[in-house]
Amino acid sequence: MKCILAQQERDPGTLVTMGQIGSALGVAPGTVTAMVKTLAESGLLSYEPYSGVRLNEAGESLAAHVLRRHRLIELFLVEKMGLDWSEVHEEAELLEHAVSERLIDRIDEMLGGPAVDPHGDPIPNRAGEIASTAATSLLACAEKQPQTVVRVGDQSAEFLRLLEDRGLVPGSRIVVDSRSEAADNVELSNSEGTQVSLGFRAASKVFVRPSQP
């Protein structure tokens, strides 16, 4: 359910497809279908065959609880343990169900009640509420205008290392210089003035907001 809620965050109002869930979990479509049918029978989501799923209120509450733990652990591993942001997703997957609620609250306190994790994803509060994180991908943001990277939509270690190498981590200021759909290419300048090229698929996973003066 955690991966369904995360996808709903990124694309509100649309159903999450079986393919998106399978890709996030690394499992076969048949396994995904069996899983979502079980969750639907438990009253945690709505399932529309051949279309997709959406969590209901009970499902969102439960998923937000797990998501809060996961993202706080990720940030703790980066901020306090010194792990690289490309390493922490898998570690958090192992730890999120093993730590107590008391420890999660202590981690939250130690980190100063953070709003986002190392990848720019919002951290649900204790009530399970998730703040709005309106942002635009590099495929849709304005060209020739300063933007700030606020979120990354792919947490695979390989992709995160690629972004770090190109100066596209959350907080980085960039300018999209041009796009060419025919060439499958987005040309941009990072905060160091270095020219960077990304394919459309990679660019669709990097989210930005207009930079404040």
Disulfide bonds with the S-S distance in Angstrom:
none
